[in-house]
Every structure is written in structure tokens, then in C-alpha cells.
Amino acid sequence: METRHRIVVGDARELSDLDDDSVELVVTSPPYPMIEMWDELFAELAPGAGEALDDGDGRRAYELMHEALDAVWAEVERVLVEGGIACVNVGDATRTVDGSFRVYQNHARVIDAFESLGFEPLPDVLWRKPANSAAKFMGSGMVPPNAYVTLEHEYVLVFRNGSKSRSFEPGADRRYEAAYFWEERNQWFSDVWKEVRGEHQALAGEELRDRSAAYPFEIPYRLVNMYSAYGDTVLDPFWGTGTTTLAAMIAGRNSVGVEIEPEFVRAFEERVAEAPAISERVAADRLAAHREFVERERADGGSLGYEATHYDVPVRTKQERNIRLRVVEDVEPTDEGYRATHRPFEDA
């Protein structure tokens, strides 16, 4: 199997390189309005936002920043197939502007934007990010009433493009081979992810580190497996350090990434070289975790009524029988990005 991974340097508000209905899944994490590290970027993308902050008008700055994101969401609606899924990782912001401290609810504003475009909101996920500090409040210390809770979570918002789910041909191999294990489903489709931690991304140079806010690989990897099948195309309009492309490649999907900063694209060359080794480790870990689940079930007297077709393990449901994990065998650069070849993961 072969997958293609395009990387476009440009502004995601105009996805002119992408045709209508050309991607099946969107997984992205945009810059968060009213987070100070993104002020300079939003000052460029959202005329008037910088001046609003200077004037102490936080509400206007917040809205102008989101209007810049709205243009991207409109393009997402155009290129995403009917029934396709969009997953947006976003966090709220707390900030003091003109002496007033408040929370800016980015997740609520993004939901409004997607609903206005005709998307159907689906149940979302809270990704809990434990803070490094032992302090769990902000504000007046140990006496009421002027302390504030610390935000330790982000949202993975999930939307369907239109009212109907995608359809597949009966018995589609690319769908059933991309199934997940029963216990993975129970973990991945929980509405709170506590075990996923933020991670420091290895980037070339301090300046790039300062300008990145990459989410951990596990988040896009789960989402790609949850909401797409082998051969689908995954779009990330805020590509950043390329974590979504790496996840899509390792999961056996095609991808398109759009990034306004060319330095990130050059830095990705080091990450993509590790894809074969990472994919072997991810596949081996998934199968090993399933074997541990099987042992626990047997110890508890549980029953797993089916045998997997491609692996010497039992599975809980009929839909899991044809699971076939894939690994990256080789990655080659192309004029547009990368081409990856894949082979089925063999049971050791």
C-alpha cells in the first residue's frame, strides 16, 4: 500500500490547492485566540486585533481573531466530503485586559462557527492536561472570594459535515481492516482523556520551539483511527510541526498539511525519517496491549468469542476479526511532500 502526503506552504483561509469534497477527515489544532504567544500572528491575520488589545478591548480582539479562523472553517466545509468529520483541538484562554481578568471561551466560539456552516456537533472530548505547578488556583490565595480555578484541559471538538454519516460499500476491506480493538474503542471514545500528556516537540532552534504549540502524537493518531479508514485523506490546515501528517502516515492514511511558516516544513524532514521505527513501535504496542487485555479477560472468566483473521489472538466482536495493522516500510520525498510505502504488520 502507498500513501501520499502533501505539504502546502500558504494561508489556510484560501485552500486553492484543494478541490471540493477532496478530504474525508480534518484533524487540527489552531492558534488559540487571546493566548499571548499568538498575539503577533493574529495581529497579522486579523486587522484591528492588535489595536483592540492595545486599547484594552479584549472582547473585540477576541472576535476579530475568531473571524480570521472562521475563514479557515469555511474552507474546511468546502473541501470536506459530506458526512466527513472535523476534529478541532482548542483550549480556552484566561487573560487580564485593561485590568479585568476573565476566561475567553474559544471552544464555544468555534462550535458556533461550525454550526453556522451547517456542521452537526458530535460529542466532544476533554483532554486533561495536568499543570506542572502544584498551585491549583489563580488570584487571591487562601481566602475567598477572588481566586480562580486553573484551566487544565483542552477540548477536542468533533463535527460532522452535514446530517448524514459517510457510507461505504458493503464489506469494504479498507474499513474493516482499519477497525480498532474493543478495549481501544472503550478508551478512545471516552469523553475524558486523562492519560494523554502534552509533550515537548524536538525542533531545530529555540525560535521554532517558541513558536510551536504542538499537541502530542497520541491525539491525532487516535482521531485518525477513530474517524477514517485506510486510503482516506486527512487535512490539517494548521500543520505546525506536522504531527497530524506523522499520525496519518503511521495510520496508513493520506494527508494534506497547510502551514504558513516555511521553517516548520523544513524542520519536519527529521521527524518523518523516524516514521518507520515509530510505526513499528505503535503497531507492536497496540497488539501487545490487546494481548494483555485478553489475559485479563481470561483471568476474570470473560469470553472473547471470535478469532482474529490476521493475528493469533481472540477478539471480543465480529467487527474486529479482520483488523490488520500496517507499518511504514519506507518514506521518500516528492515534489509535493512525501510518499510512504506500507506493509501489513506481522505478528511476532
N, C-alpha and C positions, 0 to 999 in steps of 0.2 A: 504494500500500500504506500501511496505517496501523498504528502500534504504540501500545500503552498502557503507561504507566509509573507504577505506584502506589508511593507512599512512605508508610509507616506509622510513626508515632511510637509506640514501645512496646517491650516486653520480648520478645525473640525466643524466650524459653522458653515463651511461650504465643502461638502464631500463630493466634489465634482468627479472624482475618480471612481466613484461607486455608483452602479446602476440601481434603479428602483428594485426593491424586493430581491436584493442580492446577498443578504446575510440572514442566518437563522437565529443568531443569538448575539446579544450585546452584553458585555461584561466590562464595567469601567468604574473608576473612582475619580471624579472630577476634582479640581481645586475647590476648596470649601470657602464660600463667601464669608467674610468677616473674620477669617483666620489671618493673623497679621503676616505670616510668611507669604501669603498670596496677594497682598495689597498691591505690590508693584505690577504683577501680571494683570490684575483686574483693572488697574489704572490705565493700562494699555488697551485692554479688550472692551472695557465698559466706560465710554466717555462720560465724565462727570462724577464717577465713583470716587476718585481721589479727592476732588474738590469737596464732595459731600463729607468725606471723612475729615478733611481739614476744617470744614465749617461746623463739625460736631453733629452732623445729621446722619446718625447711624442707620436709621430706617431707610432713608433714601439711598444710601450707599449699598445697603443690603439688597434692595430691589433692583438697582442698576446692575449689580453683579449677577443676580439671578437672570436678568433679562439677557445677558451675554450667554449664559448657559442655555436659556430657552431656545436660542437659535440652533444649538447643537442637538437638543432633543427633537426639534422639528426635522432635522436631517436624519436622525435615528429612525423616526417614524417612516420616513420615505424609503430608506434602504432595507428596513427590516420586513421580512415576509409576514403575511397575515398569519396570526397565531404564534409568531415568533416571540421570544422572551427577551426583555431587557432587565438587567440586574445592575443597580447603581449603588455602590458603596459610598456612603456620605455620613459625615458627622455634623452635629450641631456646633455652634460656636458661642463661647461666652466672652464678653468684651465690655470694657468701660469706654464709653464715648461721651465726651462733654460732661464728665463727672457722673454719668449714670451707668451702673452695671446691669447687664441683662443677658438672657440667652437669645440667640438668633436661631430659629428652628429651621435649619436648612432642609431637613428631611421632609417637613410638612410642605415647604415651598416647592420642592422637587415633585412631590406627589401631585400637587395642584397643577404643575406644568404638564405632567404626563397625562393626567385626566383630561385636561383641556384639549389634548391632541387625539383623544379617543382611545387611549390605553385603558385597560382594565387592571386596577391594582390587585395583586395577589398577596397572600400572607407574606410578611417580611420577616427578616431575621435580625435579632440584636446580636452584634458581635461585641462581646465584653472585653475591653482592653484594660487590664489592671494597671493602675498607675504605679510608677516606680517609687513615689513618695509614700511614706506611712500616713501622711496627713490626708484625711478624707473630707475636708471641707475647705471652703474659702470664706473669708470675711472676718467676723468679729471674734473669732477664737472660741472660748469656752462658755460664753454667756449668750443667751438669746436676746433679740430675735434676728440678728443681722448676719448670720452665717449662711453659706450656700453649699449645696451638695456638689461634689466633684463629678464631672462627666467622665465616666469610664467605659462608655460604649459608643459604638457607631452602628449605623443601620445598613443592612443590605436590602434595599427596596427592590421588589420584584413586580414587573408589569408584563401583561400580555398585550400584544398589538392586535386589538380587535376583540370580539366577543367569543370567537371560536378557537379551539385548540388546533394545532397542526395535525394533519392526517398523514399516514404512511400506508404504503401498500401492505396488504396482509402478510404477516410472517417476515417482514423486512429484516434480513440478516444484520444490516448495519445498525439497526435499532436494538435487536435482541442481543447481539454480541457486545453492545455498549451498556448493557444492564449493569446495575450495581448490586452488591450483596444485600441481603435482607437487613443485616445489622448496620451496614453503611447507610441504608435508607433511613433507618430509625435515628441515626446520629445526624446525618446531613440535613434531614428535613425537620429537625427540631427548630423551634423559633428562637432559641438562645444558644449561641456558640460560645462556650466558656473556655474550651481547650485550645482555641486558635489565638496565638500570641503575635503581636507585632514583631517585626524583625528589622534589623539594620541591613540595608542593602549595600553590597560592596560595589562602589562606583569609583571610577577613575577621577580622583581630585576632590578636594574639600568643597569646591564651589558647587559641583554637581550634587554632592551629598546634601548641602544646604538647600538646594532647590528641589529635592525629591521628597515625596511623602508616600512611598510605595507601600502597598498592602502586602501581607505575607502571601507566598505562593499558594498556601493551602486554600485561601478564599477563592481565587479564580479557578483553581483546579477542581474544587468541589462543584462550583457553579457550572462549569463547562460539562462535567459529568452528569449533573442533575438535569440540565435543560437543553442538551443537544445530543445528537447521535454521531457515529463515525461518518466522516465525509462532510459534515456541516461546516459552515464558515462562521467564525466568531469575530466580532468587531469590538475594538477598544478605541473610542475616539479621543481618549486622554491617555495615551500609551505610556508616557513616562519612561520608566526603566524597563518596560517590556515584559512585566510579569505575566500579563494575560496571554501574550503570544507564547511565552515559555510554557504556560499551563496548557494552552490549546495544542501546542506541538506534542507535548508529552501525553496528552489525552487522545491523540490521533485525529484532531480536527484541523481544518484550515483556519487561517486567521488574517485579519487586516488590522493594522495599528496606525493611528494618525497621531503625530506628535509635532508640536510647534517648535521644539528645541532640537536642532540637529545634533547637538553634543550627546544627547541621550542615545540617539540611534548609533553613533559610533561606539559608545561605551557598551552597547548590547552585544557586540561581537564576542566579548569574553564570556558573557553569560551563556550564549547559545552554544558555545563549544562544549559546555557541560551537559547539554541535553541528553545525549545517550546514557551517560552514567546516572543522571538523575532519574531518567525514565526506568532504568533497570531497578534502581532502588525503590522507587514508588510502587512499581508493579509487584516486586518481591514483598514489600511491606504490606500491601493490600492482601495478598494471598496468605501471608503468614498470619495476619490479623484474623482472617477468616478461619484459618485452622485453629487458632486459639478460641474463637467463638464456638467452633464445632466441639472442641474438647470440653468447654464449659457446659454446653447444652447436654452433651452425653453424660457428664458428671451429675447434672441435675435431673437426669431422666427424660430430657426433652427428645423430640423426634424431628429429624430432618428427612423428609420423605422423597427426595429426588437426588440423583447423582449428576454432577456437572459433566457436560459433554467433553470439554477440553482439559479439565483438571481432575485429578484423583481426589476429589472432595465431595461430600454431600452438600446440598443446599436446601434451604427452607421451602422455596416456592418454585413452581414450574417455570416462571418467567426468568429465573436465574440460571437455568440449566445451560444456556448457550453463551454465557459470559466468556469473552475472550479478550484478555488484557493485551495491549500492544505496547511495544517499546520502540524508541528511536534507534535505528541502526546507523544512520549517517545523516549529516546536515551539510548542505552545500549552498554557498551564496549564489544569488541570481541577480539580475538587473533590478528586480523589484524588491528583493528581500532574501528569502531563503527557501530551499526545497528540502524537505525531510523525507527519508525513506523509513518505513516501519516494518516490523515483523511481529508475528504473534509471540507473546511471552511464553516461554516453555516452563513447565512445572519441573523444578529441580529434582 
